[in-house]
């Protein structure tokens, strides 16, 4: 009886592990297709420094004076991020498909957006 219970629990755990791994492979394929272009707008006053980029693309160190607009292509299940800081008041926006996805303000700005699975 104990051997059957142990086997059933082992099989159940194996099924759960395979289901989770399969879902992650589906969400993050080896060569995801290009979905569109996101625009990161940095507004405000003063000098800033930060990092912008995507998970599947490249991450760039950016430094300058606001306002700045950067366009980045994004892929299926990609992440778009902007981590900006400076002494002035900054406002960063991520625009995707003609709408604002996220918006923050202050001296340190961290934005993070995950593209939907299509």
N, C-alpha and C positions, 0 to 999 in steps of 0.2 A: 504494500500500500504506500509506504513512504517513497519508494523508488518511482512510482507513477506520479505522485505529487511533485517530487523533485523534477522529473522530466517535463511535466506540464508547466511548471514555473519557468524552467529553462527555455522551453519553446516560446512561451509568452514574452519573456524578456528579449529573445532573439527577434521576434516579430516587431516589437516596439523599436528596437535599435535599427532594424532594416527600414521601417517606415520613416523614422526621423532622418536617416541618411538619404533615403530616396527623395524626401521633400526638400532637403538642402541642395541636393544635386539639381532638382527641378528649378529651384529659386535662383541658383547661381551656376548657370551652365558654363562650360569651358570657354566657349566663344559666344558671348551674348550678342544679340542683334542691337543695332543702333536704333533708339526710339525717337530722339529729338535733341534739341538744344535748350539748355537752361541758361538764364542770364542772372548773374550775381551783380547787384547794384550796391555800392557802398556810398552812403551819403553822410553828410555831417560837416564838421569843421576840423581842421588840423591835420597833422601828419599821422599816418597809421602804418602798422606792419602786421602781417599775418600770413596765413596759409589758406589756399583755396584749392579745390580739386575734386576728383571723383575716385571711387574705389577702383574701377576698371581702367580709368584713364591715368592721368598724371596729376600729381600734387605740385603746386607752384607756390613759392614764397613770393609774396607781393608786398611792396612798400611804396608809399606815395602820399599824395594829398587827396582828400575826398573832394569832389565826387569822382568815382571810378566805376566803369561798367565792364564786366568780363563775361564772355560767352563761352560755355563749356558743353561739348556733346555728352549725352548720357546714354547708357545702355540699359537693357532689361535688368531689373533688380539691382540697379546701381545706387550708390550713395553720393549725394552732392553735399559738400561741406564747405563752410567758411568760418575761419577762426581768426578774428581781427581784434587788435587792441591798439590803443593810442591814448594820448593825454586829453584829447577833445571829446565831444559827444559824437558818437558814431551811430549810424543806423544802417543795417545791412538787410537786403531783401533777396530772396531767391524767387525768380520768375520762371514759371514753366507753363507753356501753352497759354500765354496771355493772362495769367493770373498769379497773384502773390501766393507762394506756398508757405513761407514763414517770414517773420519780421521780428527784429529785436532792436534794442537801443541801449546806449550807455558807453562806458569806456572800454569794456571788454565784451565782444560780441561773439557768440558761438551759435552757428546755424547748422542744422543737419536735416537732410531730407532723403527719404528712401523712395526710389522710383517704384511704381507698382509693377507687379508681375502680370504680364499680358500674354 
